[in-house]
Amino acid sequence: MKSTIYATVVLALTSPMAAQATARSLSGTFQRTGSDAEIVIVQPDGRSFHIDMSVSTPECAGRIVGQGTVTGKQEITLRSVPEYAGQTMCSVRMTYAKSNKVVVLNETSCGYFHGIACNFNGYATRADHR
């Protein structure tokens, strides 16, 4: 009996309908305002997400575009592909909070993409009002 319930739960969570529901709830446009503006656009793309992230301040501007993968229940991680030998890989972890209305951004080694005067860290709120 226990194995039947477990199998039913696993099938429900891995079904295309469950994947679509997760993709829909994680996708969207998020924005940070204030002294710097950041826009994060997340769109489902099969088993991954297409992410376009930019930051702009009076001192600097930057952008990273790429594929993000689900790395946790409410988490997507975007990893850059190094363009030059020896370049450090940039990683931005996006953790969703407050019923997916807020995304918390934590970057690692992304200076190449935005310069020293700004970064992708912080949080952004949903701008598409879902």
N, C-alpha and C positions, 0 to 999 in steps of 0.2 A: 504494500500500500504506500509506504514512504517513498519508494523508488518511482512509483507512478506519479505521485504528486511532484517530486523533484523533476522528472522528465517533462511534465506539463509546464512547470515554471520555466525551465530552460528553453523549451520550444517557444513559449510566449515571449521571452526576453530576446531571443535571437531571430524572431520572425521578421519578415520585411516590414510589417506594420509597426512593430516596436522600433525598428531602426528608423523608419520614417518619422515616428513621433519624437524620438530623441533628436534627430537631425533638425526637425522643425523647431523644437524648443531651444536648441543651441544656436541656430542660425539667426542672423539679423544684423542690424547696424547699431553700433554702440559709439557713444561720443563722450569725450572728456572736455570740459570747458574750463576757462580760467586763464592763467598766464600762458598756458600752452593748450593747444587743441589737438585732440587725437581722435581719429576715426578708425574704427575696426569694423570691417565688413566680413561676415562669416557666412558662406553659402555651402550647403551640402553638395558633394561631388562624388557620388557613389559611396564608397566606404570611407572617404576622407572629406575634408572641408577645404574649400578655396578661401584663403584669408588674404586680405589687403589691409595693411596697417600703416598709418602715417602719423607723424607728429610734426608740429610746427610751433616755433616760438620766435620772438624777434631775433634771437641769437642763432638759431639753427633750424634745420628741417631734415626729415628723413622718411624713408618708406621701405617696407619689406612686403613682398608678395610671395605666397607659396602655398604648399599643401600642409594642412594641419591634420594630425591624427588624434583620435580619442585616446587619452592616456589615463583616464579615471572616469568615475561615474558622472561627474559634472566638470570634466576637464578636457581641454584640447591643447596640444602642444604643436607649435609651429617651429620647424627646424630648417635653417637655411642650407643651401648647398654651396660649399666654398667655391668661389670663382677662381681663386689663385692658390697655388701650392703654398701651404703653410698658413693660410688664413684660418682663423678660429671660426668654428661653427656657431652661429647665433641661434639661440633657443628662446622662445617666448611661451611661457605656460599661462594659459587662460583658464581661470577657475571661476565657475559660475556661482552666483549667490542670489539671495532674495528672489526666489522663484524665477531665476534666469533673467532678471531685470538688470542685474549688475554683473560685470565681468572684472575680476581682479587680474591684473597683468604683472608678471614677474619675468624679467629678461635676464639672460646670461650671455655675456660676450657679444653684444650687439652694437658696440661703438662704431664699427665700420659702416653701419647702415644709417646712423643719425649724427655722429659727431659727439664731442664731449659735453656740449652745453645742454643737451636734452636727452631723454630716454623714453622707452616704452613702458616703464614701470608705472603703477598706479591703478586706478580703477576707472571704468567707463560705464555709463548708464545707457540702457536701451533707448535708442532714438526713434525706432519704428513703432513704438507704442502698441506692442502685442499684449 
